[in-house]
Amino acid sequence: GQKIAIRGPVRVVGPDGYRIETRDVMVDLKQRRLASSGPVSGAMRLGQFRAQSMSADLGERTVTLRGARLKIVQGAVR
């Protein structure tokens, strides 16, 4: 198949301070999907978050966090 297993840490940094860190990721190139089996942490303009795992649809550009906790920074988004 067209799958890639990434063992170890993975860090993604985007515009506006967007950041996701996880580990042990499986990427399905044919389905354009990604899933982590390790914990996830990150930050965005709204605040910081932690989750048990994540999945992403690369075509739709969506990320789903499972077991997530978000710490909102008041006044961060205006």
C-alpha positions as CSV (number, residue, x, y, z in Angstrom):
1,G,0.0,0.0,0.0
2,Q,0.9,3.6,0.1
3,K,1.3,4.0,3.8
4,I,4.2,5.5,5.7
5,A,4.8,4.9,9.4
6,I,6.8,7.6,11.2
7,R,8.2,6.3,14.5
8,G,9.2,8.9,17.0
9,P,8.4,12.6,17.3
10,V,6.6,14.7,14.7
11,R,6.2,18.5,14.8
12,V,4.1,20.6,12.5
13,V,4.4,24.4,12.5
14,G,2.0,26.7,10.6
15,P,1.2,30.4,10.2
16,D,0.0,32.5,13.1
17,G,1.8,30.5,15.8
18,Y,-0.1,27.2,14.9
19,R,1.8,24.2,16.2
20,I,1.1,20.5,16.7
21,E,3.5,18.0,18.3
22,T,2.8,14.2,18.4
23,R,4.6,10.9,17.8
24,D,4.2,7.6,16.1
25,V,2.2,8.7,13.1
26,M,0.7,6.6,10.2
27,V,0.2,8.4,6.9
28,D,-2.1,6.9,4.3
29,L,-1.1,8.6,1.0
30,K,-3.8,7.0,-1.1
31,Q,-6.6,8.1,1.3
32,R,-4.8,11.3,2.2
33,R,-5.3,10.6,5.9
34,L,-3.0,10.8,9.0
35,A,-3.4,9.3,12.4
36,S,-1.2,9.4,15.6
37,S,-1.1,6.7,18.2
38,G,0.7,8.9,20.6
39,P,-0.3,11.9,22.7
40,V,-0.7,15.3,21.0
41,S,0.0,18.8,22.2
42,G,0.0,22.1,20.5
43,A,-0.9,25.8,20.3
44,M,-2.9,28.2,18.3
45,R,-4.0,31.8,18.7
46,L,-6.9,30.7,21.0
47,G,-4.6,28.9,23.4
48,Q,-2.8,25.6,24.1
49,F,-4.2,22.0,23.9
50,R,-3.4,18.4,24.7
51,A,-5.1,15.3,23.5
52,Q,-4.8,11.5,23.7
53,S,-4.5,11.1,19.9
54,M,-5.4,12.8,16.6
55,S,-6.4,12.1,13.1
56,A,-6.4,14.3,10.0
57,D,-8.0,14.5,6.6
58,L,-5.3,16.1,4.5
59,G,-7.6,16.7,1.5
60,E,-10.2,18.5,3.7
61,R,-7.6,20.1,5.9
62,T,-9.3,19.0,9.1
63,V,-7.8,17.7,12.3
64,T,-9.8,15.7,14.9
65,L,-8.4,15.5,18.5
66,R,-9.5,12.7,20.8
67,G,-9.7,13.2,24.5
68,A,-8.7,16.9,24.1
69,R,-8.3,19.6,26.8
70,L,-8.0,23.2,25.7
71,K,-6.5,26.1,27.8
72,I,-8.0,29.3,26.4
73,V,-6.0,32.6,26.6
74,Q,-8.5,35.4,27.3
75,G,-8.2,38.2,24.8
76,A,-6.0,36.2,22.5
77,V,-8.4,36.4,19.5
78,R,-9.8,39.8,18.7
